Amino acid sequence: MKKTKKKTLAKEPYKINKMSKEDRAALVKALKEEVEARQKQFLELVKQSLTGQGEKIAIATDNMDGI
């Protein structure tokens, strides 16, 4: 009777030890691009939030010349 190995349900996202040097470089590049895109998205969100708050403060204090 043969014993079979059970497959685990949780897979590793990637195995860096089995990747070629070029594949690792491509993965690093893709991850850096993703980080840069998320940073830009976050900065835009912060800018929108602060701009909106500044406008609301100006309206509340009746100081629209400061915008």
C-alpha positions in Angstrom: 0.0 0.0 0.0 1.4 3.4 -1.0 1.2 6.4 1.2 0.2 9.7 -0.6 1.2 13.1 0.5 -1.6 15.5 1.4 -1.6 18.8 -0.4 -1.9 21.8 1.9 -4.6 24.3 1.0 -2.4 27.3 1.8 0.1 27.9 -1.0 3.1 30.1 -0.8 2.8 33.3 -2.8 6.1 32.6 -4.5 9.2 30.6 -3.9 12.1 33.0 -4.2 14.7 30.3 -3.7 13.6 28.5 -6.8 13.4 31.6 -9.0 16.0 32.5 -11.5 18.0 35.8 -11.0 16.0 37.4 -13.8 12.6 36.2 -12.3 13.6 37.7 -8.9 14.6 41.0 -10.6 11.3 41.1 -12.4 9.4 40.4 -9.1 11.3 43.1 -7.3 10.6 45.6 -10.1 6.9 44.7 -10.1 6.7 45.1 -6.3 8.5 48.4 -6.4 6.1 49.7 -9.1 3.2 48.6 -6.9 4.6 50.4 -3.9 5.1 53.5 -6.0 1.5 53.4 -7.3 0.1 52.9 -3.8 2.2 55.8 -2.5 0.9 58.1 -5.2 -2.6 57.0 -4.5 -2.1 57.7 -0.8 -0.6 61.1 -1.4 -3.5 62.1 -3.6 -6.0 61.0 -1.0 -4.1 63.1 1.7 -4.0 66.1 -0.7 -7.8 65.9 -1.3 -8.5 65.5 2.3 -6.4 68.5 3.4 -7.7 70.6 0.6 -11.3 69.8 1.6 -10.6 70.6 5.2 -8.9 73.9 4.3 -11.9 74.9 2.3 -14.3 74.0 5.1 -12.3 76.0 7.6 -12.2 79.0 5.3 -16.0 78.8 4.9 -16.5 78.4 8.6 -14.3 81.3 9.4 -15.6 83.4 6.5 -12.0 83.8 5.1 -12.2 82.7 1.4 -9.3 85.0 0.5 -6.9 82.7 2.2 -7.5 79.8 -0.2 
